[in-house]
Amino acid sequence: MNPDCPIRLIFSGDLSFGPGKAELLEKITELGSLNAAASSMDMSYMKAWKMIKSLNATFKEPLVELRRGGKAQGGAQLTATGEMVLSLYQQSVISAEKAVSTKLDQLKALMS
């Protein structure tokens, strides 16, 4: 068994950033399209769009720039702020995993 250590940053109320939003930003970077990113995650386009709309409204600057235009000219890409937020989240996850790895090993040793 290899325990997972998901990290969700909760800022206040319903404002949070966790694995799902991070993966969506990673997929947008990889695929250059919100629709393709959503599809690759088995997520509806509307749900992904709402997540991005919420993220863009939460931070001082938008995290994702969406370009309308369909298959030929449309697309999505992370802004500099989006890249920074994703990087800071990824660094937080790495730090947290390092911090708890010894304790997780001790817990695993106690399991049957």
VEXDORO-596536 format. One line per field, with one value per residue: residue number from 1; x, y, z of N, C-alpha, C, O, CB in turn. Coordinates in steps of 0.02 Angstrom, whole numbers. Glycine has a CB too. Layout:
residues N
n = [NUM	...]
n_c1 = [X	...]
n_c2 = [Y	...]
n_c3 = [Z	...]
ca_c1 = [X	...]
ca_c2 = [Y	...]
ca_c3 = [Z	...]
c_c1 = [X	...]
c_c2 = [Y	...]
c_c3 = [Z	...]
o_c1 = [X	...]
o_c2 = [Y	...]
o_c3 = [Z	...]
cb_c1 = [X	...]
cb_c2 = [Y	...]
cb_c3 = [Z	...]
This chain:
residues 112
n = [1	2	3	4	5	6	7	8	9	10	11	12	13	14	15	16	17	18	19	20	21	22	23	24	25	26	27	28	29	30	31	32	33	34	35	36	37	38	39	40	41	42	43	44	45	46	47	48	49	50	51	52	53	54	55	56	57	58	59	60	61	62	63	64	65	66	67	68	69	70	71	72	73	74	75	76	77	78	79	80	81	82	83	84	85	86	87	88	89	90	91	92	93	94	95	96	97	98	99	100	101	102	103	104	105	106	107	108	109	110	111	112]
n_c1 = [42	29	12	-86	-61	-151	-160	-253	-277	-357	-426	-526	-693	-774	-668	-542	-396	-343	-298	-381	-405	-274	-233	-315	-262	-133	-165	-219	-104	-30	-113	-169	-301	-459	-569	-510	-431	-528	-597	-495	-492	-609	-713	-847	-859	-923	-913	-774	-754	-824	-744	-625	-672	-705	-577	-509	-578	-548	-412	-298	-258	-304	-290	-298	-303	-428	-466	-582	-656	-671	-617	-517	-459	-476	-433	-335	-230	-110	-85	52	32	-50	40	129	48	14	143	183	88	121	250	215	148	252	336	250	232	362	374	283	321	400	314	208	271	291	159	119	198	132	19	-78]
n_c2 = [-59	108	254	397	571	690	866	1002	1168	1278	1430	1522	1503	1441	1447	1365	1269	1129	957	928	1052	1089	985	1013	1136	1091	1005	1096	1169	1068	1026	1139	1178	1205	1122	1002	975	957	845	749	724	664	754	869	999	1114	1106	1116	1243	1322	1301	1364	1493	1526	1515	1617	1727	1724	1753	1894	1920	1845	1666	1585	1609	1618	1585	1620	1535	1410	1250	1286	1412	1435	1414	1385	1448	1454	1599	1706	1721	1611	1507	1529	1509	1373	1316	1353	1282	1150	1143	1156	1036	943	981	953	814	770	809	726	597	508	483	424	307	247	227	136	27	-17	-73	-215]
n_c3 = [0	-43	28	-13	-16	-27	-54	-7	-19	81	77	121	174	36	-48	-121	-168	-247	-287	-401	-468	-490	-575	-685	-727	-762	-868	-959	-989	-1050	-1158	-1218	-1229	-1160	-1176	-1221	-1110	-1010	-1063	-1059	-926	-899	-875	-882	-1005	-961	-821	-806	-862	-770	-657	-698	-718	-585	-524	-594	-546	-412	-389	-396	-525	-682	-699	-808	-981	-1096	-1264	-1384	-1524	-1576	-1647	-1738	-1701	-1567	-1392	-1242	-1114	-982	-885	-833	-697	-673	-700	-596	-482	-498	-492	-361	-288	-324	-269	-135	-114	-132	-25	83	69	93	225	292	260	340	448	379	336	460	498	397	433	544	495	438]
ca_c1 = [0	65	-39	-86	-61	-176	-157	-302	-267	-421	-410	-581	-758	-772	-610	-490	-357	-320	-275	-422	-391	-204	-230	-346	-212	-80	-191	-224	-36	-10	-156	-184	-373	-500	-611	-467	-411	-587	-608	-443	-505	-679	-750	-885	-830	-955	-883	-706	-761	-843	-685	-579	-704	-697	-506	-492	-609	-519	-346	-294	-253	-328	-242	-304	-329	-468	-476	-640	-644	-680	-559	-464	-425	-487	-382	-326	-162	-99	-50	110	6	-72	100	157	3	23	209	183	48	161	303	183	134	317	357	206	247	426	362	245	342	421	253	171	308	276	89	119	228	82	-38	-70]
ca_c2 = [0	171	303	459	629	747	929	1051	1231	1311	1500	1545	1481	1391	1460	1315	1247	1062	915	932	1115	1085	941	1049	1184	1052	981	1154	1182	1013	1017	1203	1184	1188	1065	942	963	929	778	703	711	640	809	907	1064	1165	1103	1144	1315	1353	1300	1416	1558	1536	1528	1683	1778	1718	1784	1964	1917	1780	1612	1555	1650	1578	1616	1592	1526	1341	1207	1317	1469	1439	1382	1408	1444	1484	1663	1703	1710	1542	1465	1538	1476	1301	1298	1358	1226	1089	1146	1143	964	910	995	916	743	759	818	671	532	465	463	376	244	218	202	76	-28	-40	-103	-286]
ca_c3 = [0	-46	44	-50	30	-66	-19	-28	16	91	93	163	148	-17	-90	-110	-225	-231	-341	-461	-502	-513	-634	-741	-752	-795	-933	-1004	-1011	-1094	-1217	-1249	-1241	-1102	-1194	-1221	-1040	-976	-1090	-1035	-855	-895	-843	-932	-1022	-919	-754	-812	-874	-706	-614	-721	-703	-513	-511	-620	-503	-345	-385	-419	-598	-708	-704	-874	-1035	-1143	-1329	-1419	-1595	-1598	-1656	-1778	-1671	-1495	-1351	-1173	-1089	-917	-882	-789	-630	-671	-695	-529	-434	-506	-467	-288	-263	-333	-219	-70	-111	-122	44	129	63	128	297	322	235	396	485	337	340	526	495	355	471	593	460	423]
c_c1 = [45	16	-30	-90	-86	-176	-209	-291	-334	-407	-463	-646	-751	-714	-555	-454	-327	-301	-315	-408	-320	-199	-261	-296	-155	-103	-199	-155	-15	-48	-176	-258	-410	-542	-570	-446	-468	-599	-558	-453	-575	-723	-789	-850	-858	-925	-813	-709	-779	-784	-636	-608	-695	-624	-487	-520	-577	-453	-347	-291	-277	-272	-241	-333	-364	-476	-533	-621	-650	-614	-501	-425	-433	-431	-380	-253	-158	-65	12	88	-17	-14	129	114	13	91	212	143	90	218	276	170	199	341	316	221	313	415	327	270	363	361	212	205	294	205	84	146	180	23	-24	-64]
c_c2 = [62	227	367	516	690	811	976	1113	1266	1381	1531	1522	1427	1403	1410	1299	1180	1023	921	995	1116	1042	976	1099	1148	1028	1038	1171	1130	1014	1082	1216	1164	1127	1000	924	930	857	728	684	682	690	845	974	1118	1165	1134	1219	1351	1354	1355	1485	1575	1552	1599	1739	1779	1756	1854	1968	1849	1729	1581	1606	1604	1618	1581	1581	1455	1305	1243	1370	1474	1406	1410	1402	1478	1552	1654	1690	1638	1494	1469	1503	1400	1279	1301	1301	1162	1087	1132	1069	926	919	955	842	726	762	759	602	484	439	413	308	208	191	138	16	-56	-75	-177	-298]
c_c3 = [0	-34	4	1	-9	-23	-49	14	20	116	138	132	97	-66	-74	-175	-207	-293	-406	-501	-529	-576	-695	-770	-788	-864	-983	-1032	-1064	-1160	-1252	-1262	-1178	-1116	-1192	-1150	-1002	-998	-1064	-962	-845	-858	-898	-945	-975	-849	-755	-821	-809	-657	-633	-707	-629	-495	-534	-577	-433	-338	-414	-495	-621	-710	-774	-923	-1084	-1207	-1365	-1492	-1619	-1609	-1690	-1739	-1595	-1456	-1281	-1155	-1022	-926	-838	-717	-622	-663	-625	-477	-438	-478	-391	-257	-267	-282	-149	-61	-97	-50	94	128	99	204	329	303	291	434	444	337	406	528	454	393	523	561	446	349]
o_c1 = [92	-20	26	-120	-48	-191	-210	-295	-365	-378	-446	-653	-724	-712	-525	-478	-291	-289	-286	-400	-307	-164	-235	-290	-130	-64	-187	-148	14	-18	-197	-275	-396	-550	-592	-443	-458	-610	-575	-425	-598	-764	-765	-817	-821	-914	-795	-669	-752	-775	-610	-572	-680	-612	-453	-489	-579	-441	-392	-318	-273	-214	-190	-381	-334	-492	-532	-576	-635	-561	-443	-363	-399	-387	-420	-218	-196	-21	22	120	-6	-17	152	141	18	94	239	162	93	233	309	180	200	364	343	223	318	444	340	244	345	358	185	171	286	193	49	121	186	-20	33	-57]
o_c2 = [67	247	389	508	736	809	987	1111	1282	1391	1563	1521	1373	1374	1413	1315	1174	1052	919	992	1141	1060	969	1105	1172	1032	1028	1185	1147	1003	1081	1259	1113	1083	950	866	881	813	671	634	675	672	850	1002	1161	1219	1173	1256	1405	1402	1390	1530	1632	1598	1635	1792	1830	1786	1872	2015	1801	1745	1555	1642	1558	1677	1521	1613	1440	1326	1231	1373	1514	1374	1454	1356	1523	1560	1601	1653	1608	1446	1419	1470	1367	1228	1256	1275	1124	1033	1099	1042	881	872	928	809	675	723	743	552	425	380	366	257	147	137	91	-39	-114	-103	-198	-356]
o_c3 = [39	-80	-10	54	-23	37	-109	76	-31	170	188	70	111	-120	-20	-229	-157	-346	-460	-562	-583	-623	-750	-831	-840	-912	-1042	-1091	-1115	-1213	-1309	-1302	-1146	-1073	-1165	-1132	-967	-957	-1047	-939	-788	-817	-955	-901	-953	-820	-711	-791	-795	-620	-589	-686	-612	-456	-498	-571	-399	-286	-452	-524	-584	-722	-796	-907	-1111	-1206	-1374	-1519	-1677	-1584	-1673	-1745	-1564	-1485	-1263	-1178	-1006	-968	-809	-680	-570	-625	-597	-432	-386	-443	-359	-205	-218	-255	-108	-7	-55	-18	142	181	133	241	387	327	289	452	472	339	408	556	473	385	542	596	442	328]
cb_c1 = [-48	101	-38	-146	10	-247	-86	-376	-214	-467	-404	-581	-796	-838	-585	-521	-301	-372	-276	-495	-403	-158	-267	-411	-184	-61	-258	-254	13	-22	-217	-148	-394	-546	-642	-405	-390	-649	-606	-374	-497	-681	-702	-958	-845	-1031	-880	-668	-815	-902	-650	-565	-780	-720	-462	-518	-684	-509	-295	-234	-179	-359	-258	-349	-271	-537	-411	-702	-576	-720	-578	-493	-450	-553	-314	-371	-112	-57	-97	152	-52	-111	152	162	-71	18	262	153	-18	189	337	117	102	370	351	132	252	478	321	173	399	469	210	165	384	286	43	159	291	58	-53	-128]
cb_c2 = [0	180	319	462	642	733	961	1024	1276	1272	1541	1623	1539	1390	1533	1251	1299	1025	844	930	1174	1058	875	1084	1226	991	945	1216	1181	946	981	1209	1140	1248	1075	954	1029	972	779	734	776	572	857	918	1082	1153	1030	1111	1328	1315	1231	1408	1556	1474	1476	1690	1764	1645	1740	1998	1930	1789	1557	1491	1691	1559	1613	1638	1551	1339	1146	1347	1531	1407	1388	1368	1476	1438	1719	1768	1759	1525	1485	1613	1495	1281	1346	1426	1218	1085	1215	1182	939	936	1070	929	722	811	881	677	540	503	525	402	256	271	256	88	-3	19	-66	-326]
cb_c3 = [61	-115	118	-100	60	-92	-23	-21	-21	142	29	171	119	-55	-81	-80	-244	-193	-318	-443	-455	-457	-620	-718	-694	-751	-922	-967	-952	-1059	-1197	-1311	-1301	-1082	-1264	-1265	-1005	-989	-1166	-1045	-815	-860	-804	-909	-1095	-916	-728	-871	-927	-674	-619	-796	-722	-475	-546	-691	-497	-328	-422	-388	-622	-777	-652	-872	-1070	-1112	-1372	-1413	-1611	-1662	-1696	-1839	-1702	-1476	-1383	-1124	-1139	-872	-854	-793	-615	-733	-747	-512	-447	-581	-496	-267	-303	-404	-220	-64	-177	-171	59	112	-10	106	308	302	186	442	503	265	332	582	466	291	507	634	395	451]
